[in-house]
């Protein structure tokens, strides 16, 4: 019997993907035969996909990832990994977008598992993200403006549904920042971005001291979007001093614009704080929204 983590089962149920879940054993068996895989244990911390350790026919360790079906998710992830070509991201070995299936190189432990301090993490995450950034016109990924509009809708909707867990001023502050980034989108300036750069998505690259990013969302946007993710993370440490200092540091590290980094951080902090609240991921949800409330009062 195929062992599927409970979180993945719940994700499939919420997504209306019961048929996918029922057919998962046959899907794994079929891909193993087609791709010459020996399938091992699944990763229990997976949330959006069935992810299992596998070996190729020549014994090379790899990872089989089967995404819970969602429109364009597999296609976008595959597009990012193909374009990155192993630079900053995990290497894509094989894919089947029609079956939401990816075969990936096997990486080492995550930054979270290694317990790296905040400053070191941020430096390494900047380095990994910057290797992904490159022009990719016409690749079919959503733009930063598309993501900004989506975030406005998601924030407005979830804030009401959750009983307004942060101040109305905070939501207005985030929406204003999103509108600035929508208006500031420039196709000529946009680059390929990962879209979810944080310590759980950064794994040790084999044979190096560096890290490779996994689970890309994929956008054509300001490079500053990826750095805005780092602005939302570690909210307690962020608020221990002047929060804008982190935006300045990230800008200096990467040669990007602190104001754009700040705006994306404002939006992502509220959006992710609401998502974390909705799924019971605490105390981080409360911490992000508390930081967002304080920042909105200062601006």
C-alpha positions in Angstrom: 0.0 0.0 0.0 1.4 3.4 -0.9 2.2 5.6 2.1 0.9 9.1 1.5 1.6 11.8 4.2 -1.6 13.0 5.9 -0.9 16.6 4.9 -0.9 15.6 1.3 -4.1 13.7 1.7 -5.7 16.7 3.3 -4.4 19.0 0.5 -5.9 16.6 -2.1 -9.2 16.6 -0.3 -9.4 20.4 0.0 -8.4 20.8 -3.7 -11.1 18.4 -4.9 -8.4 16.0 -6.1 -9.8 12.8 -4.6 -9.5 11.0 -8.0 -5.8 11.9 -8.2 -5.3 10.5 -4.7 -7.1 7.3 -5.5 -5.1 6.9 -8.7 -1.7 7.7 -7.1 -0.5 4.1 -6.5 -1.1 3.3 -10.2 0.6 6.6 -11.2 3.7 5.9 -9.2 3.9 2.3 -10.5 3.5 3.5 -14.1 6.1 6.2 -13.9 8.5 3.9 -12.1 8.2 1.4 -15.0 8.5 4.1 -17.7 11.4 6.0 -16.2 13.3 3.0 -14.7 12.9 4.0 -11.1 13.2 2.1 -7.9 10.8 3.9 -5.5 11.7 4.3 -1.9 10.2 6.1 1.1 8.2 9.3 0.8 9.2 12.5 2.4 6.8 13.0 5.4 7.2 16.8 5.4 5.7 17.2 1.9 2.6 19.4 1.7 1.7 20.1 -1.9 2.8 16.9 -3.6 3.7 13.2 -3.1 7.5 13.3 -2.9 9.5 10.1 -2.7 13.1 9.0 -2.7 14.0 7.0 -5.9 17.0 5.5 -7.6 17.6 5.6 -11.3 18.5 2.5 -13.2 22.2 3.2 -12.8 21.8 3.7 -9.0 21.8 7.5 -9.0 19.7 8.9 -6.2 16.9 11.2 -7.3 13.5 12.4 -6.2 10.0 11.8 -7.7 7.6 14.6 -7.2 3.9 14.3 -8.1 2.0 17.5 -7.5 -1.6 17.6 -6.3 -3.2 18.9 -9.5 -3.8 22.7 -9.7 -4.1 24.8 -12.8 -0.6 25.6 -14.3 1.3 24.7 -11.1 3.3 21.8 -12.6 3.8 23.7 -15.9 5.1 26.8 -14.1 7.5 24.8 -11.9 8.8 22.8 -14.9 9.3 26.0 -16.8 11.3 27.6 -14.1 13.5 24.6 -13.6 14.1 24.2 -17.3 15.1 27.8 -17.7 17.3 27.8 -14.6 19.2 24.7 -15.9 20.5 23.8 -12.4 21.7 27.4 -11.7 20.3 28.3 -8.3 17.6 25.7 -8.5 17.4 21.9 -8.2 18.2 20.2 -11.5 15.2 18.8 -13.4 16.0 15.3 -14.8 12.7 14.5 -16.4 9.1 15.7 -16.4 5.6 15.0 -17.6 3.4 18.1 -17.1 0.3 16.2 -18.2 0.7 14.0 -15.1 2.0 16.8 -12.9 5.2 14.7 -12.5 8.8 15.8 -12.0 12.0 13.8 -11.6 14.6 15.8 -9.7 18.2 15.5 -8.5 18.5 14.5 -4.8 19.7 17.3 -2.6 21.0 17.4 1.0 19.4 18.9 4.1 17.5 22.2 4.2 18.8 25.4 5.8 16.0 24.9 8.4 17.3 21.4 9.2 20.9 22.8 9.5 19.8 25.5 11.9 21.8 28.3 10.1 21.6 31.7 11.8 19.5 34.4 10.1 22.3 36.5 8.7 24.1 33.6 7.1 20.8 32.3 5.7 19.9 35.6 4.1 23.3 35.8 2.4 23.1 32.3 1.1 19.5 32.7 -0.1 20.4 36.0 -1.9 23.2 34.1 -3.7 20.9 31.2 -4.7 18.1 33.5 -5.9 20.5 35.8 -7.9 21.7 32.7 -9.9 18.1 32.2 -11.0 17.4 35.8 -12.2 17.7 36.1 -16.0 15.6 37.5 -18.8 13.0 35.0 -20.0 10.5 36.9 -22.3 7.7 34.8 -23.8 8.1 31.9 -21.4 4.4 32.0 -20.4 4.9 32.6 -16.7 2.7 35.1 -14.8 4.1 38.6 -14.4 4.8 40.5 -11.2 1.7 42.6 -12.0 -0.4 39.4 -12.3 0.9 38.3 -8.9 0.2 41.7 -7.4 -3.4 41.6 -8.5 -3.8 38.1 -7.2 -2.3 39.1 -3.8 -4.7 42.0 -3.5 -7.7 39.6 -4.0 -6.3 37.0 -1.7 -5.6 39.4 1.1 -9.0 41.1 0.9 -10.9 37.9 0.8 -9.0 36.0 3.5 -8.9 39.0 5.9 -12.7 39.0 5.9 -13.1 35.2 6.0 -10.7 35.0 9.0 -12.6 37.6 11.0 -10.1 40.5 10.4 -7.1 39.2 12.4 -5.1 42.3 11.7 -5.9 46.0 11.6 -7.8 47.4 8.6 -5.0 50.0 8.2 -2.5 47.1 7.8 -4.6 45.6 4.9 -4.8 49.0 3.3 -1.1 49.5 3.6 -0.4 46.2 1.9 -2.8 46.8 -0.9 -1.2 50.2 -1.5 2.2 48.6 -1.8 0.8 46.0 -4.2 -0.7 48.7 -6.4 2.7 50.5 -6.5 4.4 47.3 -7.6 1.7 46.6 -10.2 2.1 50.1 -11.6 5.9 49.7 -11.5 6.0 46.5 -13.5 8.2 46.7 -16.6 8.5 43.8 -19.0 11.9 45.0 -20.0 13.1 44.9 -16.4 11.4 41.7 -15.4 13.5 38.5 -14.9 12.8 34.9 -14.0 12.2 34.7 -10.2 11.7 31.7 -8.0 8.8 33.3 -6.1 9.2 31.5 -2.7 12.7 31.9 -1.4 13.0 30.8 2.2 15.0 28.4 4.4 12.7 25.4 3.9 13.0 25.7 0.1 16.8 25.9 0.2 18.6 22.5 0.3 22.4 21.8 0.3 23.7 21.2 -3.2 25.7 18.0 -3.5 29.4 18.4 -3.2 29.3 22.1 -2.5 28.9 24.6 0.4 26.0 26.2 -1.5 22.3 25.7 -1.7 19.8 25.0 -4.4 16.2 26.2 -4.3 13.2 23.8 -4.7 9.5 24.3 -5.2 9.5 27.4 -7.4 6.3 29.3 -8.0 7.8 31.0 -11.0 7.2 34.6 -12.2 8.5 37.2 -14.6 8.9 40.0 -12.1 11.2 42.4 -10.4 14.1 40.5 -8.9 13.1 42.3 -5.8 10.1 40.1 -5.5 12.3 37.2 -4.3 13.9 39.5 -1.8 10.5 40.6 -0.5 10.0 37.0 0.6 13.1 37.4 2.8 11.5 40.6 4.3 8.4 38.6 5.4 10.4 35.8 7.0 11.8 35.8 10.5 9.4 38.6 11.7 10.6 38.6 15.3 14.2 39.2 14.3 13.0 41.8 11.7 11.2 43.9 14.4 14.1 43.7 16.9 15.6 46.8 15.2 14.7 49.1 12.3 12.9 46.8 9.9 14.0 48.9 6.9 17.6 48.0 7.7 16.9 44.5 6.3 15.7 46.0 3.0 18.8 48.1 2.8 21.1 45.2 3.5 19.3 43.0 0.9 19.6 45.8 -1.7 23.3 46.3 -1.0 23.9 42.5 -1.2 22.2 42.1 -4.6 22.5 45.6 -6.2 18.7 45.9 -6.3 16.3 48.6 -5.1 15.4 48.8 -1.4 12.1 50.5 -2.0 10.8 47.7 -4.3 12.1 45.1 -1.8 10.2 46.9 1.0 7.0 47.0 -0.9 7.0 43.3 -1.9 7.8 42.5 1.8 4.8 44.5 3.0 2.5 42.6 0.7 3.9 39.2 1.3 4.0 39.6 5.1 0.3 40.2 5.2 -0.6 37.6 2.6 1.5 34.9 4.2 0.5 35.9 7.8 -3.2 35.4 6.7 -2.4 32.1 5.0 -0.5 30.8 8.1 -3.5 31.9 10.3 -5.9 30.0 8.0 -4.0 26.7 8.2 -3.1 27.0 11.9 0.6 27.6 11.4 1.3 29.4 14.6 3.0 31.3 16.1 4.4 32.5 12.8 1.1 33.7 11.5 0.5 35.9 14.6 4.1 37.1 14.4 3.9 38.2 10.8 0.6 40.0 11.3 1.9 41.7 14.5 4.9 42.9 12.5 2.7 44.1 9.7 0.5 46.0 12.2 3.5 47.7 13.7 5.0 48.6 10.3 1.7 50.0 9.0 1.6 52.4 12.0 5.1 53.6 11.3 4.4 54.4 7.6 
